[in-house]
């Protein structure tokens, strides 16, 4: 089964429209739609914005639906002048840029688990490879692979984006992927993050995000459709 976790309802609706034999269940007030697309079992949900929502949605999906792989799709802000609105970024790994134990001597972004410490949460290479192949089918779309940085903040100012880029070497910033990746990593479920850039590396206002998110979400849906078709 393929699992898809999205922050925006428009993405989930796009996936649901492709489903045959669709059923829906609600857990913790999150609606999970399950069905078949191109003969593959698929489950998807709208997690809401932020890391707590994303983590909760991911654990529920794993516990109740046992997906073989989870894709977190959505939109993101660019952390590079070379990555522009409408481009696609696929995770090699994720970090949580707002994890900050530096005053206690920890490196920026380090996560303390009960049995290990780490900064990077590696994505599943085979899944990311298939996702990249699906994205490259789309016309007039640049595709990038690298690190995605997540945090519970909407980052619009250029200086703040530059700081995250310099500190973590990330290509894009958003608010859910690192949490989805962390839960998948601890549950040993393969994952990857797909982001379409909705605002560029320059100074951005929230209105820019609102203006471009529909376009970016539509491109993410097209990439997901191709990914399912090729699986």
C-alpha angles and dihedrals in degrees: 000000000000118000125204124190117189133180093209127064092217090066094049091048089053091054093044092054089062095052128109120200091017121189129175133210131178125221122175087351091302116122117221118197117203127188146112129287119183087346094304123119109242135182125188141173143180104240100185127232125312141033099280092053091046094049093047093049092048096051092048091050091051094046098046105030107025097214118198090220137005126214120195108202133181144097133307145179120256121248094189134063087224094060112075140184110295095023119125126232123195122195125246084175141339135230133192102233094190095058099109123176093143093122087060091050099262121136116253113277097015113151120207113215122179091259107023147015124227142153103202123061105203119223120221106270096210091051093046090049092053090046091052091050090052092049094050090061089069113096122240094007127127114215125204133187124205147082124339119202121211132193143150094260136083102235113206106144114094093224092056091048091049090052092053091046092050095044099046107017089235126161099206140015129215141142111255117030097082091053094048089048093049094052091046091048093052091046092045093238116145113243144171135184124228119193132179113205112245098172130027135232096271126086108302136188125212088251089066090057090050092047097051103032095088091054092045093047091051090055091049090053091052090051092048091050091054091046092055091045092055098044 
